[in-house]
Amino acid sequence: MDLNVVILAAGKGTRMKSRLPKVLQPLAKKPLLAHVLETSFKLNAHKVIVVYGHGGDSVKTEIAAHFPDAPIHWVEQAEQLGTGHAVKQALDLLETNTRTLILYGDVPLISEATLSRFLNEVQPGECGVITVKLDDPTGYGRIVRDHAGVVREIVEEKDAGKEIRKIEEVNTGIMLADSIDLQQWLPTIENKNVQGEYYLTDLVRISNEHDVPVIGCRVKDPIEVEGVNDKRQLAKLERMLQKHLAEKLLLAGATLADPERIDIRGEVSVGQDCFIDVNAIFEGKNSLGDNVQIGPNCLIQNSTIGSNSVIKANSVLENAVVGKDCDIGPYARLRPGTKLSDQVKIGNFVETKNIQMGMASKANHLTYLGDSVIGKDVNIGAGTITCNYDGANKHQTVIGDNAFIGSNSSLVAPVEIGEGATIGAGSTISKDAKGHALTVTRAKQVTLESWTRPTKKPK
């Protein structure tokens, strides 16, 4: 049977006290809803349907930025009248010969493994609910099973007696049913309750009335079904997620100076014997080779770092490629388009953008290199600037192998520095410099003996 996934994402999230819709609140720098969608796509669903409401335009725009080519079906729930009412909005999109999995846009960490197990344990013709056992189940609907383990009802705490309240297994709201059953049963759900809402959990009662077994599938890790209603819960879930991601890095062989002081907002793959110091932040997709050392307070975004390279404290790498045996920082910034060969040295307060730098070249300090192709064994002195922007267009600087660029030089692009060339300190180079020669552009030095320093005027 084909599978549909219906994600309920219509809530306003008043308790967030934010103009941002609840499902767009960031977790590991990604919207809550994006986490759920990412997992849904891994299930190879026939259809993924998002039931949206508050802030619908912004929700669709933001999600489209994360999944530009994803075939998401959007259905509006104009009035928020409960979970049963929300799923009802999607009924017209469900083919009768399919099954439908119901997820929540504010329950972001449900895993592919748990959902795959759920789909396998609940057979076509059955109804299913994911449950969790909590040490403190206060506030949750209790799962009541019969002697065979089949779920007979979900009893909300306010309706539960003393014995029912002792049950530690609770409802998560994640359900699975044949689409044809949903189409027949959801219209029969009533809203005769204090909230005046249509509850999806009524499906359990209706399933039993129709002799359809309700299979309870218990999740192993409660973090997977943690919901988010306010910023406090969001912060709690962020820490829980970061702890989980840090443990994955440790199991992959990385050494973390302090597993509680690392933030992973994307993916990190590591080779053997990597060391990551405190307060490192990884965003996007990153890859570290063997024996990579990441210093404290570094930000690494969508970058690849070769084996035996060292990224020293307070450095920022954005969409950069760093070769093997490189030495970066401290306080270096490698901006998008930076591609460094092996054994390159980028020192403190050096900024690069859209450059290629050859093997064993170095810029040790206080330098800006942009839109440049730099050969091997090049030495770039402190204070050097490639003047790549003329106010309207960018231009390229080319520096040949073994060139030496003296301190405080300005290379005005487009310009080419020949192989083995030497540029004298303090030069402004606006024409090509010949290889294996010294090029210097300095005004004649003048001393004015009669000159005196200005003094402050009295107030």
SVG drawing of the C-alpha trace seen along z (x, -y; Angstrom):
<svg xmlns="http://www.w3.org/2000/svg" viewBox="-21 -78 86 89">
<polyline fill="none" stroke="black" stroke-width="0.4" points="0.0,0.0 1.2,-3.5 1.8,-5.8 0.6,-9.4 2.2,-11.6 -0.1,-14.3 1.8,-16.9 -0.3,-19.1 1.3,-22.6 -1.6,-25.0 -1.0,-26.2 -0.3,-29.8 2.0,-29.1 0.8,-32.0 3.0,-30.9 6.1,-31.4 5.4,-35.1 6.8,-35.5 5.7,-36.9 7.2,-33.8 4.7,-30.9 5.4,-28.1 6.5,-25.6 9.1,-28.0 10.8,-28.4 14.4,-27.3 15.9,-24.1 19.6,-23.6 19.0,-26.6 16.4,-24.8 12.6,-25.3 10.7,-22.7 8.6,-21.8 11.7,-21.3 12.9,-18.6 9.6,-16.7 9.5,-17.1 13.1,-15.9 12.2,-12.7 9.0,-12.3 10.8,-12.4 13.0,-9.5 9.9,-7.3 9.4,-7.4 5.8,-8.6 3.4,-8.7 2.2,-12.1 3.4,-14.5 0.6,-16.9 1.1,-19.9 -2.0,-21.3 -1.2,-24.9 -3.0,-27.8 -1.4,-30.8 1.2,-32.6 0.6,-30.3 2.4,-32.4 5.5,-32.7 5.4,-29.0 5.2,-28.0 7.9,-30.5 10.4,-29.4 9.8,-25.7 10.2,-26.3 13.6,-27.8 14.7,-24.6 13.1,-22.1 12.8,-24.0 12.0,-20.9 10.0,-18.9 6.4,-17.9 4.6,-19.1 0.8,-19.4 -0.5,-22.3 -3.9,-22.3 -5.3,-25.2 -7.1,-24.8 -8.7,-28.2 -10.1,-27.6 -8.2,-25.6 -10.8,-23.3 -8.7,-20.4 -6.5,-17.7 -9.4,-15.6 -10.6,-18.7 -7.1,-19.4 -6.7,-15.9 -10.2,-16.2 -9.0,-19.0 -6.6,-16.6 -9.1,-13.8 -9.8,-14.8 -6.1,-14.2 -6.0,-10.7 -6.6,-7.8 -8.7,-5.1 -6.1,-2.3 -3.4,-4.0 -2.4,-4.3 -1.9,-7.7 0.7,-8.5 -0.1,-11.6 2.8,-13.7 3.1,-17.1 5.1,-20.1 6.0,-20.9 7.3,-17.4 10.5,-17.7 12.8,-14.8 10.8,-11.7 13.3,-9.5 13.1,-7.6 14.0,-4.4 11.1,-4.7 8.6,-5.5 9.8,-2.6 9.4,-0.3 5.9,-1.7 5.0,-1.2 6.1,2.4 4.4,3.2 1.0,1.8 -0.4,3.8 -2.9,2.6 -6.4,3.0 -5.1,2.0 -4.8,-1.4 -1.7,-2.4 -0.5,-4.9 3.0,-5.7 3.3,-5.8 6.0,-6.7 6.7,-5.7 7.4,-8.6 8.5,-8.7 6.2,-11.6 3.1,-11.2 1.3,-14.1 -0.8,-16.0 -0.8,-13.3 -3.5,-11.0 -2.9,-7.5 -2.7,-4.4 -5.1,-1.6 -4.3,1.8 -6.2,5.1 -4.6,8.4 -3.4,9.0 -1.6,5.6 -4.1,4.0 -4.8,0.4 -8.4,0.1 -8.6,-3.6 -6.7,-6.8 -7.9,-8.4 -7.2,-12.1 -5.8,-12.9 -8.8,-15.0 -11.1,-12.0 -8.8,-9.4 -9.4,-7.7 -6.8,-6.9 -5.8,-3.6 -5.6,-4.9 -3.4,-7.8 -0.8,-5.3 -0.2,-4.2 3.1,-5.6 2.5,-4.9 1.1,-7.9 -0.2,-9.1 2.1,-11.0 -0.6,-11.8 1.3,-10.2 -1.1,-7.8 -1.4,-5.5 -4.6,-4.3 -5.9,-3.1 -7.0,-6.2 -10.5,-4.7 -11.1,-4.3 -10.1,-8.0 -12.4,-9.1 -15.3,-7.2 -14.6,-7.8 -13.3,-11.4 -16.7,-13.0 -18.3,-11.1 -16.1,-12.6 -18.0,-15.1 -16.8,-18.1 -18.8,-17.5 -16.0,-18.4 -15.0,-21.4 -12.7,-22.8 -15.3,-22.3 -12.7,-20.6 -12.6,-17.5 -10.0,-15.1 -8.0,-12.7 -7.7,-10.4 -11.3,-9.5 -10.1,-7.3 -9.0,-4.7 -12.6,-4.4 -14.0,-4.3 -11.5,-1.7 -12.4,0.6 -16.1,0.1 -15.4,1.4 -13.2,4.3 -10.1,2.7 -7.1,3.5 -5.2,0.5 -1.5,1.3 0.6,-0.7 4.2,-1.1 6.3,-2.4 9.1,-4.8 12.5,-4.0 13.8,-7.6 11.4,-10.2 13.3,-13.0 11.7,-11.8 8.2,-12.8 9.0,-15.9 6.7,-18.7 7.4,-22.4 4.9,-25.0 7.1,-27.8 10.7,-29.1 11.6,-27.3 10.6,-24.0 12.4,-24.9 15.6,-25.6 15.3,-22.4 14.9,-20.4 17.8,-22.3 20.1,-21.1 18.7,-17.5 19.3,-17.5 22.8,-18.9 23.7,-16.3 22.5,-13.6 24.5,-15.0 27.6,-15.3 27.3,-11.7 27.1,-10.7 30.4,-12.5 32.0,-10.8 30.9,-7.4 32.4,-8.3 35.7,-8.7 36.0,-12.5 37.4,-13.9 35.3,-16.8 36.9,-19.0 33.4,-19.4 30.5,-17.6 28.1,-20.2 29.8,-23.1 29.4,-22.2 26.6,-23.2 25.9,-21.2 23.4,-22.8 23.6,-20.4 26.0,-17.5 29.6,-16.8 31.5,-13.8 34.9,-13.1 38.0,-11.0 40.1,-9.4 41.6,-11.3 39.9,-14.7 39.8,-17.1 37.2,-19.8 37.6,-22.4 34.9,-24.2 32.2,-26.4 32.8,-25.2 29.7,-25.7 29.1,-23.6 26.4,-24.7 25.4,-23.0 27.3,-20.1 30.9,-19.8 33.7,-17.2 36.8,-16.8 39.7,-14.5 41.9,-12.5 43.6,-14.3 41.9,-17.7 42.2,-20.1 39.4,-22.7 40.3,-25.4 37.9,-27.1 35.1,-29.5 35.3,-28.5 32.4,-28.7 32.6,-26.2 29.9,-26.4 29.6,-24.0 33.3,-23.4 35.8,-20.6 39.0,-20.4 41.8,-18.0 43.7,-15.7 46.2,-17.1 45.0,-20.6 44.6,-23.0 41.9,-25.6 43.0,-27.9 40.8,-29.8 38.1,-32.3 38.3,-31.4 35.4,-31.4 35.1,-29.2 32.2,-29.7 31.9,-27.4 35.6,-26.8 37.9,-24.0 41.0,-23.5 43.7,-21.0 45.9,-18.8 48.4,-20.0 47.1,-23.6 47.4,-26.0 44.5,-28.5 44.1,-31.3 43.7,-32.4 41.1,-35.0 41.1,-34.0 38.1,-34.3 37.8,-32.1 34.8,-33.3 32.9,-31.4 34.9,-30.3 38.2,-29.8 40.1,-26.8 43.4,-26.1 45.9,-23.5 48.0,-21.4 50.4,-23.1 48.9,-26.5 49.2,-29.0 46.5,-31.6 47.3,-33.6 45.6,-35.9 43.3,-38.6 43.6,-37.3 40.4,-37.3 40.0,-35.4 37.1,-35.2 36.9,-33.4 40.5,-32.5 42.7,-29.5 45.9,-29.2 48.7,-26.8 50.7,-24.4 52.8,-25.8 51.8,-29.4 51.2,-31.7 49.6,-34.9 50.6,-35.1 48.7,-38.2 46.5,-41.3 45.7,-40.7 42.7,-40.6 42.8,-38.3 39.8,-38.3 39.2,-37.0 42.7,-35.7 44.6,-32.8 47.8,-32.3 50.5,-29.8 52.6,-27.6 55.3,-28.8 54.0,-32.4 54.7,-34.6 52.2,-37.4 53.3,-40.1 51.3,-41.7 48.9,-44.4 48.6,-43.2 45.3,-43.9 44.0,-42.6 41.9,-45.6 39.4,-43.5 36.4,-45.9 36.4,-49.0 33.0,-50.2 31.0,-48.3 32.8,-45.0 35.1,-42.5 38.4,-41.7 41.0,-39.0 44.6,-39.1 47.0,-36.3 50.1,-35.6 52.7,-33.2 54.6,-30.5 57.4,-31.6 56.4,-35.2 57.1,-37.4 54.7,-40.2 56.1,-42.8 54.2,-44.1 51.6,-46.8 51.2,-46.3 48.1,-47.0 47.5,-44.8 45.0,-46.7 43.1,-44.1 43.1,-43.1 46.8,-42.5 49.3,-39.6 52.4,-39.1 54.9,-36.9 56.5,-33.8 59.3,-34.5 58.5,-38.2 59.2,-40.4 57.0,-43.3 58.7,-45.8 56.9,-46.7 54.5,-49.6 53.9,-49.3 50.7,-49.9 50.8,-47.6 48.3,-48.5 50.2,-47.0 51.5,-43.5 54.8,-42.8 57.5,-40.8 58.7,-37.5 62.0,-37.1 62.3,-40.8 61.8,-43.5 58.9,-45.8 58.7,-48.9 56.3,-51.8 57.2,-54.4 57.4,-58.2 60.7,-59.8 61.2,-60.1 61.2,-63.7 62.1,-65.2 60.7,-68.6 62.8,-69.8 60.8,-73.0 57.5,-71.0 56.0,-70.9 53.2,-68.8 49.8,-70.5 48.8,-71.3 45.4,-71.3 43.6,-74.6 42.7,-75.9 39.0,-75.6"/>
</svg>
